[in-house]
Amino acid sequence: MNVLIYLIPVALFLGGVGLAAFLWSLKSGQYEDLEGAANRILIDDENDEVS
């Protein structure tokens, strides 16, 4: 039971770090163009031909 004294604050801290990273990614515009990234896979670039 003594280990819970350490594990609970560590879990809360890691959860806060994850939440802060998610909020940072929202503010920096990581989720703005979801369709563009999916469509870029389908575009056939002629400059990237392998010889």
C-alpha positions as CSV (number, residue, x, y, z in Angstrom):
1,M,0.0,0.0,0.0
2,N,2.9,2.3,0.5
3,V,3.7,2.2,-3.2
4,L,0.4,4.0,-3.9
5,I,1.8,7.1,-2.3
6,Y,4.3,7.3,-5.2
7,L,2.2,5.8,-8.0
8,I,-0.8,8.2,-7.7
9,P,1.2,11.4,-8.0
10,V,3.2,10.0,-10.9
11,A,0.1,8.9,-12.7
12,L,-1.5,12.4,-12.2
13,F,1.7,14.0,-13.4
14,L,1.9,11.9,-16.5
15,G,-1.8,12.5,-17.2
16,G,-1.2,16.2,-16.9
17,V,1.8,16.0,-19.3
18,G,-0.4,14.2,-21.8
19,L,-3.2,16.7,-21.5
20,A,-0.7,19.6,-21.9
21,A,0.8,18.0,-25.1
22,F,-2.7,17.5,-26.5
23,L,-3.7,21.1,-25.8
24,W,-0.5,22.3,-27.4
25,S,-1.1,20.3,-30.5
26,L,-4.6,21.8,-30.7
27,K,-3.3,25.3,-30.4
28,S,-0.5,24.7,-33.0
29,G,-2.9,23.6,-35.6
30,Q,-2.0,19.9,-35.9
31,Y,-5.6,18.9,-36.6
32,E,-6.5,21.6,-39.1
33,D,-6.2,19.8,-42.4
34,L,-7.2,16.1,-41.9
35,E,-8.4,15.6,-45.4
36,G,-5.3,17.0,-47.1
37,A,-3.0,14.4,-45.5
38,A,-5.3,11.6,-46.5
39,N,-5.5,12.8,-50.1
40,R,-1.7,13.4,-50.4
41,I,-1.2,9.6,-50.2
42,L,-3.3,9.1,-53.3
43,I,-1.6,11.8,-55.4
44,D,0.9,10.3,-57.9
45,D,4.0,12.6,-57.9
46,E,5.9,12.3,-61.2
47,N,9.1,13.9,-59.6
48,D,9.5,11.0,-57.2
49,E,10.0,8.2,-59.8
50,V,12.5,5.5,-58.8
51,S,14.9,4.5,-61.5
